[in-house]
Amino acid sequence: ALFKATKVAGIYDRDPASGCGLVWAPNHEHMGRTGWFRDVCSNSTYDLVGSCYGPGCLIGLNLYDLELVDGEIIVDARNGSRGLLAEDSGNPVNPPQ
């Protein structure tokens, strides 16, 4: 089914503290769930929307507005937001378990 999104955000693929790249770890288990983004330097752990849930991170990933123009995804790096503070007790967004 097709749908029209009113707003879509992209997650920056670098840890805001270490500056290291992130990898998708589909089998990594944390908080009883699998499927997380991981910082390859500090092992900080982030959910699908960039919220911080792991050891070492204090803030979530930076988000940027995305737009689809003539079939191309355009990232507006001038119009983004910093990640939210760590949410170790929150409800992470993970792939269906």
Secondary structure as UniProt FT lines:
FT   STRAND          8..11
FT   TURN            16..18
FT   STRAND          21..30
FT   TURN            31..32
FT   STRAND          33..39
FT   TURN            40..42
FT   STRAND          45..46
FT   TURN            48..49
FT   TURN            55..56
FT   STRAND          63..69
FT   TURN            70..71
FT   STRAND          72..81
FT   TURN            88..89
//
